[in-house]
Amino acid sequence: MVRSLPDGFRSALVPLQLAFVPLEPTARHVFQMDLATAAPTGQRIAIWRGEHSNDSTVLDVDSRLRQLVLAVREPRRRFHHAIPKPSNADQPGAIDRLLDSGSRLARVTAESWVLESSTDGLDRRYLVGFDDDHLFIAHVAWGDRVRDAHEALKPSVVRDADLRKSGGVMRQGEWFFIPARPQERLHILRHPQAVHHDVELEPGARPHVVAEWTEQGDVEFARGLVTHADHRTVTLPAWHRVAKNAAIVEEPLPGLTWVD
């Protein structure tokens, strides 16, 4: 059932703030969404709808999980977006990423780069709601239902593992943990010097930290406790392959600064 934003978020028990001003002032015509926190209401989803021609509706609600699927339909349009100015050492890589994303550097200020980018003009889907006790937003490739959006977030290695043995995969936030195969466990056993302790799975302000970590080629493995400030601790009693979810990374769209 298609619902308006206020009705859909209310049914899903997900707090919503419809912004009165754009989250990114230089891109007021573009749909924008982010996590916002302010006393006394706490964390909520903040949305700026942008131009009247933008369409944002709730397609499905799961009140038990406190999650919903949000559809955003927006014509292709160009916009400007300011990002913090990279350090001199990081600028070459930042320029390469801009080219890959189809953006260009419009101008430079003392503190920021102002980018010129464009929306993709596609019909987008977002899974929005609570994971454990904190809010998240994930852009998914497909799925009009909450359960389908969950499937869209699974990388192929997780779907394959589910087919082999249902319930064997564990998850914390955006990370999946798939039981290692016998030959992978044997390789780890033969190379104990390659095992490291208390490793961040990905650099960031709020990283997921694993008690034991190693890799084979470009595949990561973890064992023991997996901790994160916003998620329940996961215990991996044996070695598990590590895989990140298949959420679409949106860069540099304005307002989409969150990372689950």
C-alpha positions as CSV (number, residue, x, y, z in Angstrom):
1,M,0.0,0.0,0.0
2,V,1.4,3.4,-1.0
3,R,1.4,5.9,1.8
4,S,2.4,9.5,2.3
5,L,5.6,10.2,4.2
6,P,4.0,11.2,7.5
7,D,1.5,8.2,7.5
8,G,4.1,5.7,6.4
9,F,6.7,6.7,9.0
10,R,4.1,6.9,11.7
11,S,2.9,3.3,10.8
12,A,6.4,2.0,10.9
13,L,7.1,3.8,14.3
14,V,10.1,5.6,12.7
15,P,10.5,9.2,13.8
16,L,10.4,11.7,10.9
17,Q,11.2,15.4,10.6
18,L,10.1,17.1,7.4
19,A,12.7,19.9,7.1
20,F,11.6,23.5,6.6
21,V,14.9,24.4,5.0
22,P,17.1,22.2,2.7
23,L,19.8,20.1,4.5
24,E,22.2,21.3,1.8
25,P,21.4,25.0,1.0
26,T,23.2,24.9,-2.4
27,A,21.0,22.1,-3.7
28,R,17.5,23.1,-2.6
29,H,15.8,21.6,-5.7
30,V,17.1,18.1,-4.9
31,F,15.5,15.5,-2.6
32,Q,17.7,15.2,0.6
33,M,17.6,12.8,3.5
34,D,19.8,12.3,6.5
35,L,19.9,11.3,10.2
36,A,19.3,14.1,12.6
37,T,19.7,14.3,16.4
38,A,18.4,17.1,18.6
39,A,17.1,17.3,22.2
40,P,14.5,16.5,23.4
41,T,13.2,14.3,20.6
42,G,16.5,12.3,19.9
43,Q,17.4,10.7,16.6
44,R,15.1,10.9,13.6
45,I,15.0,10.8,9.8
46,A,15.2,14.3,8.4
47,I,13.8,14.8,4.8
48,W,13.8,17.8,2.5
49,R,11.5,16.9,-0.5
50,G,13.0,19.5,-2.9
51,E,11.1,20.5,-6.0
52,H,7.3,19.8,-6.2
53,S,8.0,17.5,-9.2
54,N,9.9,15.2,-6.8
55,D,7.8,12.2,-5.6
56,S,8.6,10.5,-2.3
57,T,6.2,7.8,-1.0
58,V,6.3,4.9,1.4
59,L,5.7,1.6,-0.4
60,D,5.8,-0.9,2.5
61,V,5.9,-0.9,6.3
62,D,7.0,-3.5,8.8
63,S,5.9,-2.2,12.2
64,R,7.4,-5.2,14.0
65,L,10.9,-4.4,12.7
66,R,10.2,-0.6,12.6
67,Q,11.3,-0.4,9.0
68,L,9.9,0.8,5.7
69,V,10.7,1.1,2.0
70,L,10.8,4.6,0.7
71,A,10.5,5.3,-3.1
72,V,12.0,8.5,-4.5
73,R,11.3,9.6,-8.1
74,E,13.2,12.6,-9.2
75,P,13.9,14.0,-12.7
76,R,17.5,14.3,-13.7
77,R,18.8,17.8,-12.6
78,R,22.1,19.4,-11.9
79,F,23.0,20.8,-8.5
80,H,25.9,22.2,-6.5
81,H,27.2,20.5,-3.3
82,A,30.0,21.7,-0.9
83,I,32.3,19.1,0.7
84,P,35.2,19.8,3.1
85,K,38.4,20.6,1.2
86,P,40.7,17.5,1.0
87,S,44.2,17.8,2.2
88,N,46.9,18.4,-0.4
89,A,47.9,14.7,-0.2
90,D,44.3,13.5,-0.7
91,Q,43.4,15.8,-3.5
92,P,44.6,13.6,-6.5
93,G,42.5,10.6,-5.2
94,A,39.5,12.9,-4.5
95,I,39.6,14.2,-8.1
96,D,39.7,10.7,-9.5
97,R,36.6,9.9,-7.4
98,L,34.8,12.9,-8.7
99,L,35.5,11.9,-12.3
100,D,34.2,8.4,-11.6
101,S,31.0,9.8,-10.1
102,G,30.4,12.1,-13.0
103,S,30.9,15.3,-10.9
104,R,33.2,18.2,-11.6
105,L,34.9,20.7,-9.4
106,A,32.9,24.0,-9.9
107,R,34.9,26.2,-7.5
108,V,37.2,26.2,-4.5
109,T,36.8,28.1,-1.3
110,A,39.1,28.4,1.7
111,E,37.3,25.5,3.5
112,S,35.5,23.5,0.8
113,W,35.2,22.2,-2.7
114,V,31.9,23.1,-4.5
115,L,31.0,20.2,-6.8
116,E,28.6,20.2,-9.7
117,S,26.8,16.9,-10.0
118,S,23.4,15.6,-11.2
119,T,20.7,13.3,-9.9
120,D,20.4,10.1,-11.9
121,G,16.8,10.5,-12.8
122,L,16.1,6.9,-11.7
123,D,13.3,5.5,-9.5
124,R,15.2,4.9,-6.2
125,R,14.4,2.6,-3.2
126,Y,15.6,3.1,0.4
127,L,15.2,0.8,3.3
128,V,14.8,3.1,6.4
129,G,14.2,2.4,10.0
130,F,15.8,0.8,13.1
131,D,18.6,-1.8,13.3
132,D,19.0,-2.7,17.0
133,D,18.2,0.6,18.7
134,H,19.6,3.1,16.1
135,L,18.2,4.5,12.9
136,F,19.7,3.7,9.5
137,I,19.1,4.5,5.8
138,A,20.2,2.2,3.0
139,H,19.9,2.7,-0.7
140,V,19.0,-0.6,-2.2
141,A,19.1,-1.8,-5.8
142,W,15.6,-3.2,-5.8
143,G,12.7,-4.1,-3.5
144,D,9.2,-2.7,-3.0
145,R,8.7,-4.7,0.2
146,V,10.8,-4.6,3.4
147,R,11.6,-8.3,3.1
148,D,12.7,-7.8,-0.5
149,A,14.9,-4.9,0.4
150,H,16.6,-7.1,3.0
151,E,17.4,-9.6,0.2
152,A,18.7,-6.8,-2.0
153,L,21.2,-5.9,0.7
154,K,22.8,-9.3,0.7
155,P,25.9,-9.7,-1.5
156,S,26.0,-12.9,-3.6
157,V,28.4,-14.7,-1.1
158,V,25.7,-14.3,1.6
159,R,22.9,-15.5,-0.7
160,D,25.0,-18.5,-1.7
161,A,25.6,-19.3,2.0
162,D,21.9,-19.1,2.8
163,L,21.2,-21.7,0.1
164,R,23.8,-24.1,1.5
165,K,22.6,-23.7,5.1
166,S,19.8,-21.4,6.2
167,G,20.6,-19.5,9.4
168,G,24.4,-19.9,9.3
169,V,25.1,-16.3,8.4
170,M,25.5,-13.7,11.2
171,R,25.2,-9.9,10.8
172,Q,26.1,-6.7,12.6
173,G,25.1,-3.4,10.9
174,E,26.3,-3.4,7.3
175,W,28.6,-6.4,7.8
176,F,27.8,-10.1,7.2
177,F,29.8,-13.0,8.6
178,I,29.7,-16.3,6.7
179,P,31.1,-19.5,8.2
180,A,34.5,-20.2,6.6
181,R,34.9,-23.3,4.5
182,P,37.2,-26.1,5.7
183,Q,40.0,-25.2,3.3
184,E,39.8,-21.6,4.4
185,R,40.0,-22.6,8.1
186,L,43.0,-24.8,7.3
187,H,44.8,-22.0,5.6
188,I,44.3,-19.8,8.6
189,L,45.5,-22.5,10.9
190,R,48.7,-22.9,8.9
191,H,49.4,-19.1,9.0
192,P,48.9,-18.0,12.6
193,Q,51.4,-15.1,12.1
194,A,48.8,-13.5,9.7
195,V,46.2,-13.1,12.5
196,H,45.8,-9.7,13.9
197,H,43.9,-8.5,17.0
198,D,41.3,-5.7,17.6
199,V,41.1,-4.7,14.0
200,E,38.7,-2.1,12.5
201,L,36.8,-3.6,9.6
202,E,36.7,-0.2,7.9
203,P,38.2,3.2,9.0
204,G,35.7,5.6,10.4
205,A,34.5,7.5,13.4
206,R,32.4,4.6,14.7
207,P,34.1,1.4,13.4
208,H,33.2,-2.2,13.8
209,V,36.0,-3.9,15.6
210,V,36.8,-7.6,15.5
211,A,38.8,-9.5,18.1
212,E,40.7,-11.5,15.6
213,W,41.2,-10.8,11.9
214,T,43.1,-12.2,8.9
215,E,42.9,-12.3,5.2
216,Q,43.4,-14.5,2.2
217,G,44.0,-12.5,-0.9
218,D,41.3,-9.9,-0.9
219,V,38.9,-11.9,1.4
220,E,38.7,-11.0,5.1
221,F,38.0,-13.4,8.0
222,A,37.1,-12.7,11.6
223,R,36.7,-14.6,14.8
224,G,35.7,-13.7,18.4
225,L,33.8,-10.6,19.5
226,V,32.6,-8.1,17.0
227,T,31.8,-4.8,18.7
228,H,30.3,-1.4,17.6
229,A,28.9,1.5,19.5
230,D,25.4,1.3,18.0
231,H,25.0,-2.5,17.7
232,R,24.7,-5.5,19.9
233,T,28.0,-7.4,20.2
234,V,28.3,-10.4,18.0
235,T,30.3,-13.5,18.9
236,L,31.9,-15.6,16.2
237,P,33.0,-18.8,17.8
238,A,34.8,-19.9,14.7
239,W,36.4,-18.2,11.7
240,H,33.9,-16.4,9.4
241,R,34.3,-14.7,6.1
242,V,33.5,-11.0,6.2
243,A,31.3,-9.3,3.6
244,K,29.9,-5.8,3.4
245,N,26.2,-5.4,2.4
246,A,25.2,-4.4,-1.1
247,A,23.8,-1.0,-0.3
248,I,24.4,1.6,-3.1
249,V,26.9,4.2,-2.0
250,E,25.6,7.6,-3.0
251,E,28.4,10.2,-3.5
252,P,28.3,13.1,-3.6
253,L,24.5,13.6,-3.4
254,P,23.6,16.3,-0.8
255,G,22.2,15.4,2.5
256,L,23.2,11.7,2.2
257,T,26.1,11.9,4.6
258,W,25.1,9.0,6.8
259,V,26.9,5.7,7.0
260,D,25.3,2.8,8.8
